[in-house]
Amino acid sequence: MKLAILSDTHGLLRPEVLEHLNTADAIFHGGDINKQSILDELEQYAPLYVVRGNNDKEWAEAVPHHLTVTLGGVRFCMVHNKKELPADLSGIDAVVFGHSHKYVQEEKDGLLWLNPGSCGPRRFQQEITMMMAEVEDGHIQVEKVLIPHILK
């Protein structure tokens, strides 16, 4: 199963991101979506798993703060700001988060920590990134996707 993992789109879905969504079996969004139309567009590509970010206000009240989902035998916990993770992460294989706009892919204390960075408007002179991952039989392989920042 192929996953597209993105976060911090802040109201912008770049064409380069959409190209990757065409190959996804599921999409994770780590929050700071900024408007319902982004979710509506993402849902046209694949099943969508999403959490609310600190910039997702009244319109996103129905979007969960954190979410646990198992795909391809891998149990994910999603939250926008990793400082707001649930205290009990037992049984979790990977944590997907956003907020910092900084790409993170590291294994620590038996957990895989994944922050796809931001693929929305470029901020803080950081790279524009997302992740593509393959999950199967309880294993996950993650690839960093660097998006050129010619526009915005």
FIZA-133028 format. One record per residue (C-alpha): z, y, x. Coordinates in steps of 0.02 Angstrom, whole numbers. Layout:
residues N
r c3=Z, c2=Y, c1=X
...
***
This chain:
residues 152
r c3=0, c2=0, c1=0
r c3=-49, c2=170, c1=67
r c3=69, c2=319, c1=41
r c3=33, c2=504, c1=59
r c3=194, c2=594, c1=105
r c3=197, c2=783, c1=91
r c3=319, c2=924, c1=64
r c3=334, c2=1112, c1=54
r c3=163, c2=1146, c1=-21
r c3=229, c2=1311, c1=-91
r c3=91, c2=1324, c1=-220
r c3=-54, c2=1276, c1=-105
r c3=-150, c2=1112, c1=-100
r c3=-272, c2=1123, c1=45
r c3=-440, c2=1032, c1=33
r c3=-394, c2=933, c1=190
r c3=-237, c2=869, c1=102
r c3=-335, c2=820, c1=-52
r c3=-453, c2=716, c1=56
r c3=-306, c2=609, c1=110
r c3=-243, c2=591, c1=-68
r c3=-407, c2=505, c1=-114
r c3=-353, c2=353, c1=-13
r c3=-170, c2=349, c1=-72
r c3=-95, c2=217, c1=-185
r c3=58, c2=328, c1=-212
r c3=112, c2=505, c1=-166
r c3=284, c2=567, c1=-113
r c3=320, c2=754, c1=-123
r c3=480, c2=815, c1=-40
r c3=499, c2=975, c1=-141
r c3=460, c2=1160, c1=-136
r c3=311, c2=1131, c1=-247
r c3=323, c2=1304, c1=-328
r c3=224, c2=1272, c1=-487
r c3=187, c2=1138, c1=-616
r c3=-2, c2=1145, c1=-585
r c3=25, c2=1069, c1=-411
r c3=110, c2=917, c1=-489
r c3=-24, c2=905, c1=-622
r c3=-159, c2=900, c1=-487
r c3=-65, c2=775, c1=-378
r c3=-42, c2=657, c1=-526
r c3=-231, c2=644, c1=-542
r c3=-240, c2=551, c1=-375
r c3=-101, c2=421, c1=-381
r c3=73, c2=386, c1=-450
r c3=184, c2=531, c1=-396
r c3=365, c2=526, c1=-338
r c3=438, c2=700, c1=-319
r c3=602, c2=791, c1=-292
r c3=648, c2=972, c1=-327
r c3=658, c2=1095, c1=-183
r c3=764, c2=1252, c1=-165
r c3=614, c2=1360, c1=-216
r c3=577, c2=1256, c1=-372
r c3=664, c2=1356, c1=-507
r c3=672, c2=1346, c1=-697
r c3=502, c2=1264, c1=-719
r c3=563, c2=1114, c1=-617
r c3=728, c2=1078, c1=-706
r c3=664, c2=905, c1=-757
r c3=616, c2=861, c1=-577
r c3=757, c2=759, c1=-497
r c3=862, c2=827, c1=-354
r c3=853, c2=658, c1=-265
r c3=764, c2=496, c1=-300
r c3=770, c2=316, c1=-242
r c3=613, c2=210, c1=-254
r c3=555, c2=45, c1=-180
r c3=371, c2=23, c1=-136
r c3=296, c2=-116, c1=-32
r c3=469, c2=-187, c1=-4
r c3=531, c2=-26, c1=78
r c3=675, c2=66, c1=-9
r c3=657, c2=255, c1=4
r c3=781, c2=393, c1=-34
r c3=702, c2=563, c1=-62
r c3=786, c2=734, c1=-59
r c3=723, c2=907, c1=-13
r c3=864, c2=959, c1=104
r c3=935, c2=814, c1=204
r c3=1106, c2=902, c1=203
r c3=1110, c2=861, c1=16
r c3=1081, c2=674, c1=32
r c3=1192, c2=558, c1=-71
r c3=1340, c2=498, c1=31
r c3=1298, c2=314, c1=8
r c3=1134, c2=264, c1=90
r c3=1170, c2=78, c1=92
r c3=1015, c2=-23, c1=58
r c3=901, c2=123, c1=104
r c3=764, c2=92, c1=234
r c3=687, c2=266, c1=246
r c3=739, c2=443, c1=201
r c3=601, c2=565, c1=151
r c3=648, c2=749, c1=156
r c3=573, c2=921, c1=182
r c3=642, c2=1099, c1=184
r c3=633, c2=1138, c1=371
r c3=441, c2=1134, c1=382
r c3=466, c2=1035, c1=544
r c3=385, c2=864, c1=564
r c3=513, c2=725, c1=596
r c3=481, c2=540, c1=619
r c3=629, c2=452, c1=700
r c3=732, c2=297, c1=681
r c3=918, c2=327, c1=690
r c3=1064, c2=217, c1=640
r c3=949, c2=89, c1=559
r c3=862, c2=220, c1=449
r c3=689, c2=291, c1=466
r c3=697, c2=482, c1=443
r c3=534, c2=559, c1=383
r c3=498, c2=743, c1=360
r c3=311, c2=770, c1=337
r c3=329, c2=954, c1=381
r c3=236, c2=1080, c1=274
r c3=55, c2=1068, c1=218
r c3=61, c2=1227, c1=114
r c3=45, c2=1406, c1=179
r c3=76, c2=1415, c1=366
r c3=247, c2=1487, c1=406
r c3=352, c2=1513, c1=561
r c3=201, c2=1477, c1=676
r c3=229, c2=1291, c1=644
r c3=98, c2=1155, c1=630
r c3=29, c2=1113, c1=458
r c3=66, c2=929, c1=435
r c3=85, c2=784, c1=315
r c3=103, c2=596, c1=335
r c3=5, c2=443, c1=285
r c3=99, c2=278, c1=286
r c3=61, c2=95, c1=258
r c3=200, c2=-5, c1=176
r c3=193, c2=-192, c1=155
r c3=319, c2=-334, c1=149
r c3=464, c2=-220, c1=193
r c3=378, c2=-139, c1=342
r c3=316, c2=39, c1=359
r c3=194, c2=115, c1=482
r c3=181, c2=305, c1=481
r c3=41, c2=417, c1=544
r c3=58, c2=604, c1=573
r c3=-84, c2=704, c1=496
r c3=-115, c2=874, c1=574
r c3=-207, c2=997, c1=460
r c3=-311, c2=1134, c1=543
r c3=-245, c2=1307, c1=498
r c3=-407, c2=1405, c1=492
r c3=-362, c2=1473, c1=320
r c3=-192, c2=1537, c1=261
***
